[in-house]
Amino acid sequence: MKYISVVNGPQNASAIILGCMRMPALSVSEAEHMIHTALENGVNFFDHATCYGDGEAETRFGDAFKQSGIARESVIIQSKCGLRFDRNEFDWSKENILESVDASLRRLQTDYLDALLLHRPDLIFEPEEVADAFDTLAQAGKVRYFGVSNVPTLQLELLRRHVRQPLVFNQLQFSLEQSQLIDQTLYMNNPGTERSIARDQDTLAYCRLNDITIQAWSPLQRGFIKGCFIDDPDFPKLNEELQAIGDSYGISKTAVAIAWILRHPAGMQAIAGTMNPEHLRDICDATKVTLTHNEWYRLYLASGKYLP
Ligand SMILES: NC(=O)c1ccc[n+]([C@@H]2O[C@H](COP(=O)([O-])OP(=O)(O)OC[C@H]3O[C@@H](n4cnc5c(N)ncnc54)[C@H](OP(=O)(O)O)[C@@H]3O)[C@@H](O)[C@H]2O)c1
């Protein structure tokens, strides 16, 4: 496993995070096995959100973690709040942030979150309220580090002007297939492709310039979580290239797809959502290799892009 020293954040964060969005599908014993498999393979970082399974993911993890007897300090537990699908709105109010964290702590059966992220922008958020909420949580020892998810440059700038804690993470969708985070830079000013459209205010560069670690979500999914592109017949070239590079290193296609994310010099983490211990072991092989410059480009081009 590779570990990342997050600037102003945890110093030993595994490059691969286990995302627990799909954990409600597991029994408590299966979830415990998944947590043990993660730790045995060097994964010490677990991602949650209040909305995953409407709280069920955190509940399952909390029960499983308690049963495992693993020391709380040996893992990094992150959760996210702000999505209120029950009310059909996104809500970064102080009240919602504080209530959400208390509920997460109860479900996870822990006294503190290592990291709290605001899940997606609340279009009418009041930065002063967020700042107040973060102060309250930090002072109470309920949250150690703060960050965001799916938040573009200028909203980040606005938030950073008000909150008193550093924002250390931005969780964003990024994969070989969903690579909008980098495409626009390549196709800049090119009328021949939709990829030249600036969709995210160059958030990747902003995060790098401001020491915000990017966590890549859904690293194996096509579209907006439409299924895994590994072995998908719609992606023959990509799977061929993943296989060829994987064979040369003795690792799986899945591991190569994750290694492609980790090869980016931004020093990202990749959030694996598998709930299959065998798949997680495979994925962790990604940290045993460093793709060459040429391999990185071969994969990028095999995923359907071209050099302008
Ligand atoms: N911030 C956000 O807005 C946001 C949005 C979505 C997700 N997330 C986070 O990102 C995490 C990962 O998302 P995700 O689950 O969509 O990511 P993913 O790792 O790209 O996809 C995992 C899914 O692909 C399947 N899969 C099929 N073949 C596989 C193989 N060979 N190896 C590994 N997996 C394979 C898995 O099934 P098996 O279980 O059978 O392996 C699982 O259903 C979530 O758990 C959550 O923590 C964040």
The ligand as an SDF file (V2000), in Angstrom:
LIG
                    3D

 48 52  0  0  0  0  0  0  0  0999 V2000
  -18.8850   12.0250   -3.3250 N   0  0  0  0  0  0  0  0  0  0  0  0
  -19.7770   11.4960   -4.1290 C   0  0  0  0  0  0  0  0  0  0  0  0
  -20.6300   12.2050   -4.6780 O   0  0  0  0  0  0  0  0  0  0  0  0
  -19.7540   10.0280   -4.3680 C   0  0  0  0  0  0  0  0  0  0  0  0
  -20.6030    9.4480   -5.3350 C   0  0  0  0  0  0  0  0  0  0  0  0
  -20.5340    8.0630   -5.5330 C   0  0  0  0  0  0  0  0  0  0  0  0
  -19.6500    7.2950   -4.7930 C   0  0  0  0  0  0  0  0  0  0  0  0
  -18.8640    7.8850   -3.8280 N   0  0  0  0  0  0  0  0  0  0  0  0
  -17.9040    7.0880   -3.0280 C   0  0  0  0  0  0  0  0  0  0  0  0
  -17.1070    6.3300   -3.9120 O   0  0  0  0  0  0  0  0  0  0  0  0
  -17.1820    4.9560   -3.5370 C   0  0  0  0  0  0  0  0  0  0  0  0
  -17.0010    4.1000   -4.7180 C   0  0  0  0  0  0  0  0  0  0  0  0
  -18.0930    4.2480   -5.6190 O   0  0  0  0  0  0  0  0  0  0  0  0
  -18.5380    3.0370   -6.5440 P   0  0  0  0  0  0  0  0  0  0  0  0
  -18.9610    1.9170   -5.7240 O   0  0  0  0  0  0  0  0  0  0  0  0
  -19.4500    3.5740   -7.5730 O   0  0  0  0  0  0  0  0  0  0  0  0
  -17.1050    2.7390   -7.2170 O   0  0  0  0  0  0  0  0  0  0  0  0
  -16.4030    1.6600   -8.0820 P   0  0  0  0  0  0  0  0  0  0  0  0
  -15.3260    1.0780   -7.2590 O   0  0  0  0  0  0  0  0  0  0  0  0
  -16.0350    2.3720   -9.3270 O   0  0  0  0  0  0  0  0  0  0  0  0
  -17.5020    0.5560   -8.4430 O   0  0  0  0  0  0  0  0  0  0  0  0
  -17.7330   -0.5410   -7.5860 C   0  0  0  0  0  0  0  0  0  0  0  0
  -18.7450   -1.4260   -8.2310 C   0  0  0  0  0  0  0  0  0  0  0  0
  -18.1620   -2.0550   -9.3820 O   0  0  0  0  0  0  0  0  0  0  0  0
  -18.3360   -3.4670   -9.2450 C   0  0  0  0  0  0  0  0  0  0  0  0
  -17.2860   -4.2520   -9.8880 N   0  0  0  0  0  0  0  0  0  0  0  0
  -17.5250   -5.0610  -10.9250 C   0  0  0  0  0  0  0  0  0  0  0  0
  -16.3940   -5.6780  -11.2940 N   0  0  0  0  0  0  0  0  0  0  0  0
  -15.4330   -5.2870  -10.4630 C   0  0  0  0  0  0  0  0  0  0  0  0
  -14.0470   -5.5910  -10.3530 C   0  0  0  0  0  0  0  0  0  0  0  0
  -13.4220   -6.4380  -11.1820 N   0  0  0  0  0  0  0  0  0  0  0  0
  -13.3500   -4.9980   -9.3900 N   0  0  0  0  0  0  0  0  0  0  0  0
  -13.9440   -4.1370   -8.5690 C   0  0  0  0  0  0  0  0  0  0  0  0
  -15.2550   -3.7960   -8.6260 N   0  0  0  0  0  0  0  0  0  0  0  0
  -15.9860   -4.3760   -9.5850 C   0  0  0  0  0  0  0  0  0  0  0  0
  -18.3770   -3.6920   -7.7600 C   0  0  0  0  0  0  0  0  0  0  0  0
  -18.9940   -4.9500   -7.5470 O   0  0  0  0  0  0  0  0  0  0  0  0
  -18.4300   -5.9440   -6.4010 P   0  0  0  0  0  0  0  0  0  0  0  0
  -18.8650   -5.3630   -5.1010 O   0  0  0  0  0  0  0  0  0  0  0  0
  -19.0840   -7.2100   -6.7360 O   0  0  0  0  0  0  0  0  0  0  0  0
  -16.9440   -5.9920   -6.5450 O   0  0  0  0  0  0  0  0  0  0  0  0
  -19.1840   -2.5270   -7.2980 C   0  0  0  0  0  0  0  0  0  0  0  0
  -20.5690   -2.7720   -7.5110 O   0  0  0  0  0  0  0  0  0  0  0  0
  -18.5170    4.8160   -2.8180 C   0  0  0  0  0  0  0  0  0  0  0  0
  -18.5360    3.6910   -1.9510 O   0  0  0  0  0  0  0  0  0  0  0  0
  -18.5650    6.1040   -2.0640 C   0  0  0  0  0  0  0  0  0  0  0  0
  -17.7800    5.9850   -0.8950 O   0  0  0  0  0  0  0  0  0  0  0  0
  -18.8880    9.2190   -3.6380 C   0  0  0  0  0  0  0  0  0  0  0  0
  1  2  1  0
  2  3  2  0
  2  4  1  0
  4  5  1  0
  4 48  2  0
  5  6  2  0
  6  7  1  0
  7  8  2  0
  8  9  1  0
  8 48  1  0
  9 10  1  0
  9 46  1  0
 10 11  1  0
 11 12  1  0
 11 44  1  0
 12 13  1  0
 13 14  1  0
 14 15  2  0
 14 16  1  0
 14 17  1  0
 17 18  1  0
 18 19  2  0
 18 20  1  0
 18 21  1  0
 21 22  1  0
 22 23  1  0
 23 24  1  0
 23 42  1  0
 24 25  1  0
 25 26  1  0
 25 36  1  0
 26 27  1  0
 26 35  1  0
 27 28  2  0
 28 29  1  0
 29 30  1  0
 29 35  2  0
 30 31  1  0
 30 32  2  0
 32 33  1  0
 33 34  2  0
 34 35  1  0
 36 37  1  0
 36 42  1  0
 37 38  1  0
 38 39  2  0
 38 40  1  0
 38 41  1  0
 42 43  1  0
 44 45  1  0
 44 46  1  0
 46 47  1  0
M  CHG  2   8   1  16  -1
M  END
$$$$
